[in-house]
Amino acid sequence: MLKEYIIQNWSMILILIAFAVILRTTIFLEKKIVNRLYGLIAAIFALSVLVFVEFYYAASGGYRWLRIILMSIRYSVTPFIIAFVLFALVKKYRWVVFIPAILLTIINVISIFTGIVFSVTEDYVFVRGPLGYLPFIMVGLYCAALIYVLFMRSNKKTDELVPILFLCLSFVFGIALVFIFKALYAQIFCITIAIVLFVYYVFMILERTKKDPLTGLLNRQAYYSDVSNNTYDITSIISLDMNGLKVINDHYGHIAGDEAIITLANCFRKAAGRRHEVYRVGGDEFLIVCRNTSLGDVLELIDVIKKLVADTKYSCSIGYSYSEEKEKDIDMMVKESDEMMYANKAEYYKK
């Protein structure tokens, strides 16, 4: 029996082991998120064992009540797995996210005695009850909630939308395959979830390597990569530098300085549109790369930034360079915008 389980689930076992090993060495996720992902790995493994045992005894014939109990557990655990994905990937969610899955579990337990969701006849034939599709509906709702939450938390740009699209398509096909392969799909559900989760995790880690951990903006390495690989549509560079950060750090401490940097970063992020990428390239230094924008768009963006920053207790110096006809390369544009920014900073301190 053990040998058959290992043969049938070897790919899933390898993926889960690799996932656990990578989680142990990651530095990009909080300990709480890592622990939740460990729990998710354990839940997927446990479900794979349960599914194997259920189908093993179904193939052997008999064991009617054991099959009913195992089926009740499987139908209950499957929505829990998707809820656990939501719980693990979105740290703000607490145990309340499991309430619908708990209610479904109660219904499945009742079904053991009433058959309202499923039953196995005296001839060992599986029969779907009047609520037979409720577990699949619950899984679908959880999947939709997960996709919606991830989409709303994303920057709505291609780099973050691609993994969410992958997740969405995987779940859509996963739910559709239930009705194509029917009972056989239960045997590939665990490997499907393991692969989807692992691939999304890789996407998530790759994305975090591009982000500044303090502000969530793109980092210096992402800037170098983006401007070297795709320069043809860059029309403007905006340089931004916070005023008075050293004074804040010296008088109020570096925590206050970090708060100031985060506040300004949020202003830049809020002002930026789809054609603007904001980077933190130094301690209090930022760059905005504008693509396919007019001079009017650039000036309007700078005006919005000034208004947002004016609503805070901080200030920043701003400079820009514009090149509509591509007559300037990136280095020249950065130099021009920096010169304007430093002139603006000198004027600020003079006042």
N, C-alpha and C positions, 0 to 999 in steps of 0.2 A: 504493500500500500504506500509506504514512504517512497519507495523507488519510483512508483508510477506518478506520485505527486511531484517529485523533483523533475522527472522527465517532462511532464506537462507544463511546469511552471518555471523551468530553468531560466528562460529569458527574463521573466519578471524578477526572479530572485537576484540575478546579476545586476539589474537596473536598480533595485532597492538597496543592494549592498553598496553599489557605486554612489548612489544618492547619499546614503548615510556617511560614507567616508568623506565625500566632498563637504557635507554639512559640518563635519568635525573640524575641517581646516579653514572654513570660510571666515573672513574678517569683515564682511560687508553687511551681515544681518545681526540684529539684536538677539540676545540669548533667548528671549521669550519666543521670537519667531522661530528660531532654530529648534527649540524644544517642541513647539507645536508641529513643526515639520517631522520631527522624530516620531511624534505620536501618530501623525498621518501615515508614515511609513509602516508603523506597527499595525495600524488599522487595515491597511491594504493587504498586508501579509496575512493577518488573521482572517480577513474575508476570503482570500484565495484558498486557505485551508478549509474553511467552512463550505465553500462552493464545491471543492473537490470531494469532500466527504459526502455531501448531499447527492452529487451525481454518481458517486461510487456506489452508494446504497440503492439509488434509483435503478442503476444498471443491474444490480444483483437481484432485484425483485424483492417484494415484501417491505418490511420496516415502514409501514404506512405512517404511524404516528411520529416516528423519528424524522421522516421526510417532511411531514407537516411542520414540525418544530423548527427544523433546519431552514425550511423555506420562509417561515415567519421571521427568523433571525436575518436571513439574507435580504429579504424585502425591507427590513428595518435598517440594516447596516448600510445599504447602498446610498440612501439619502444622507445618512450620517457622514459618509465619506465625502460627498460633495459639500456638505455643510462645513466639514472639517477643513476642506480646501479654502473655503471662504474665511473661516476662522483663522487659518494659518497665514494666509497671504495678506489679509487686511487686519492689522494689529489693533485697530480701534474697536473691533467687534468683540463682544463678550459672549458668555454662554447662552444669552438670549437667542442667538442665531440658531440654536439647536431645538427650540420649542416646537416648530412644525414637525421636525423629525421625531421628536418624542411623542407627539400626538399620533403620528403615523404608526409608531411602534405599538402604542396602546391598541389601535385598530387592528394591527396584525396579530396581536396576542388574542384579541377577541375572535379573530377569524379562525384561530386554531379550533375553536369549539363551534363556530357558527358558519364558517365558509363564506363570509361576506366579501373577502378579498380573494381567497383561493381555497382549494381543498383537494384531497386525493381520495378517490372513490375506493370502495372495497376491492375493486379490480385493479387498484394501483394506477388509475388514470388521473392525470392532473386536470382540474377543472377551475376555470377562472370565475370568480363570483361577481356580483353586481358592482363591487368597488375594485374589480380586478386590475384596472389601469391606474388606480390612485397612486401606487408607488412610483410609476413612470412619470405621472404628472408632477409629483412632488420633486423628483429628480430634475425634471425640466424646469420647474420654477426656481429651484436652487441654482441651476446652471445660468438661467437668465439673470438672476440677482447678482451672481458672481461677475458675469460679463458686464452688467450695467455699472456695478461699483468700480470695477477696474477701469472702465471707460471714463467714468466721471472723475477718477483720480489721476488720469493720464494727462499729458500735455496736449492731447488731440493732434499730435504730429506723428509722422510715419514711424519714427524710431520706436515709439511706445505702442502704436496701434497695431503693428505687425504681429507681435506676440499675442495681443488680445484677440486679433482676428484668428490666429492659429488655435487659440483656446476655444473660441466660439465655434469654429468649423468642426473641431474635434468632438465637442459635446453634441453638436447638431447631428453629425454622422453617428455618434455613439447612440443617441436616442433612436435614430432611424433604424440602426442595425438591429435593435431589439425586435422590431417587427419583421425584419427580413430573416434573421437567423433564429428568432424565437428563443427557446430554452438554451440553445447552444451559445448564445451571446453571453450568458452568465459566466461561461468558462473563459471568455476573453476580456471581460469587463475589467478585471484587476490589472492585467498587463496594459490595457488601454489607458487607464487612469495613471498607472505608474509612468508610462512613456510621456503622456501629456504633461503631468506634473514636473517630471524631470526636465523636459525640453523648455517649459515655461520658466523653471528655475534658472536654467542656463541663460535664457533671454534676460531674465531679471538681473542676474549677476553681471552680465556684459553691459547692461544699461547702467548699473551702479558704478562700474569702473569709469564711466564717462561723466559722472556727476560729482560735484563738490559736496562733501559730506555735511558741511556747515549750512550752506544755503540751498542746496538742491539744484543749483544752476549747473550748466555744463562747465567742466573744468578746463584747465590749460591744455591738457593732452588732447581733449576733444576738439578744442579750437584749432590746434595745429593740424589734426587729422582732417577736420572739415574744410579748412581753407586750402590745404594742399591737394585734396582730392576733388574739390569742386569749387573752382574760382570763376567760372565763366559768367555766372549770374550775380556776382557780388557787386552791388552798386554803391554801397556806403559802409563805412566803419565809424562807430561812435565809441569814443573813449570816455570812461567815467571813473572818477577817483573821489573817495570820501574825504571830506574836510575835517580836520581835527581829531582823527582817530587816536593819534599818539597822546593827546591831552586826555581823552576819555580813558585810555588804558592806564596812564600814569596816575590819574586822580581817582578813578572809580574801579579799576581792575579790568582784567581781560574778559571777564564774563560780560561786563557792560559793553566792552568793545565788540564782542561777538554779537550781542543783541543789536547793536547799531548796524553792523554789517548785514545781519539777517533782515532788519527792517528795510534797509535800502534795496537789498536784493529782491524783496517782495514787491517793492515799488517798480523796479525794472521789469520783473516778471509780469506784473499786472499791466504795465504799459505796452509790452511787446505783443505784436500780432503774429499771424501765421508766417509771415515773411521775415521775421526777426528772430535771431538766435542770440541768447544772452549767456555770456561766459564770465566766470570769475577766474581771472588770470593771475591774481596775486592777492596779498593780504586784504587790501581795500581797493584793488584795481579791477575794473570790469571792462569788457568789450561787448558791443552789440554789432553783429554782422547782419547787414540788411541786403536782401536779395530781391532783384527786380522791383526796386522802389524808385519813385520819383524824388526829386529834391524836396518837393512839398510834403511828401509822406515822411521823409526824414525829419524835417523841421517840426512837423506836427507831432511825431513821436517824442522828440526832445522837449517840446512844450508840455506834453502829457506827463513826462517824467518829472519835469520841474514842478508841476502842480502837485503831483503825488508826494514828492519829497518835501515840498513846502508844508504839507499837512503833518509832517513828523517834526521831531525836535532836532533833526540832523540836516546836513547839507552836503552837496557834492559838486565837484567841478566837472564840466562837460565840454567835450570837443568833438568835431566830426570832420570827415573827409568824404566828398562825393565824387563819383567818377561814372557818369552816364555812358560815355563813349568808350569805356575800358582803356582810357589812355594812361591810367595809373595802375601799377601792380599793387599787391596787398601790402608789401613792406612800405611803399610810398604812402599809401592811404593811412596806415597805422601811424607812421611818422607825422603826417599832417594833423591827424586827429589828436595825437598826443601833444603836439606843440600847441594846438588851440586849447586843449584841456589844461595844460600847465600855465598858459597865459591867463586862463580863467581862474585858476587856483591862486596865482600871484595877485591878481586883482582882488580876490576874496580876502586874502591875508592882509593886503594893503589897507582894505577898508576896516 
